[in-house]
Amino acid sequence: MRITQKRLIELFSLTPWKAQTLQHILTGKLCPSELLEMLGSKYKLGSNTNELILTAANHILEGHGLESVTSMDYYSYYWGHTIFTYVNMGDTYNTTILYDIRKERLLVTTLGDYLKRCKYSYT
């Protein structure tokens, strides 16, 4: 994912420091577990990198936690029926950070827009 600090500031009304930190986490320049340790966050040992990225993004964005969307049309050993996870920003059409498990990529989008494009039936 390529997104500029300026764009993150526009989308999420972040301070320049928060935008830079989030950009570095999303691009792999900053290890999310290191940031979470600095913040004193409790995260699950064994969490995969994308879960840690979303958890760190949740802290930076002051989100409402991580949530997931499942589909009986999809199954993986690690994720089960989860097709994507995202930072809950309080409203379906607020911009968020989303991890699409099937495509293995992070996106900046709204949950509502992404659900409209989703090719699976979801719950």
N, C-alpha and C positions, 0 to 999 in steps of 0.2 A: 504494500500500500504506500502510495506517495501522497503526502499531504503537507502543506507548508504550515509553519507556525502562524502566519497571518491568517490562513484559512481556519485553523483551529480556534483562533481568537474570535473570528467572525461567527463561526458556527456555535461555539459554546460560551461565548463571553468570558474567556479566560484571561488571566493576567499573562504577560509575556513569559514569566518564569514557568507558570503551569503549562502553557502551550508548548514551550520548549521541552519540558520534562515529558509531557505526553507524546510529543513527536519522537523523542529519543526512545521511549518505551516501544512505540509502534514500529519503529524502524530498526530496533535491535541494538541501538547505541547505548542503552541503559538497561541493565538486567532488572526485570520487574521485582524479583524476590529481594534484591538489595534495597530498592525503594520501600517495599513493604516492611522490611526489617527496620529501616530508619523511621518509618511512621509508627512502628510498634504494632503493626497489624498481625492478627493471627490468621494464617492461611494454612490450608491442609498440606502436610508433607506429602510429596508424591504428586501434587497437582501438576498438570502439564503446563507447558510454557504459555499456551493461549489462555488458559484459566488464570494464570498469574498476570498476564497482560491485562485481561479484563478486570481483574480485581484491583490492580494498580490504577487503571483508567477510572474505575468506580470511585476510588479515593480522590483522584485529581479532579474529576468532574462533579464530585459531591452527589453522586447518583444514589439510587435507592436499592442498591444490591444487584446481584446478577440473577437473571432469569433465563429460562430456556423454552424452546418450542420443540415439540415432539411430533413424530409421524409414524404411524404403523407401516408406512410404505418403505421405511428405511431402518436398517439395523447395523451397528458396528459393535465389535467386542468391547471397546473402551467406553463409547458414548451411549450404547444402547440405542434407543429410538430417538434420541435428541438430534435434531437437524441443524439447529443453531442456538448459540447462547449470546446474550447481549447485556449491556448495562441498562438497567431500568432508569430512565430519565423522567419518569412521572406521567408521561403521556405518550400514547402510541405514535403520535406524529412529531415528537421532539427528536432532534438529531441525537444519535447514539453511536456507540462502537459495537459492532456485531461480528461474531465469528461464525462463518458458514462452515460447518463441519464437513459437509459433502464436498465442497470445493476447496477446503483447507485454506481459507483466506479471511483476513480481517477487512471489514468495510466500515466506512463512515456513511450512515444512511439513517432513515427513520424505520422503525419497526413496521409501521403501517404500509409504507411503500414497499418494503421488502416482502411482506406477506402477500401483497397483491401480485408480485412477480414469482412467488414460490410455486414450483411445479408439483409439489407433493400436497396431499391432504394433510392437514396439521391439526394439532390439539393444543 
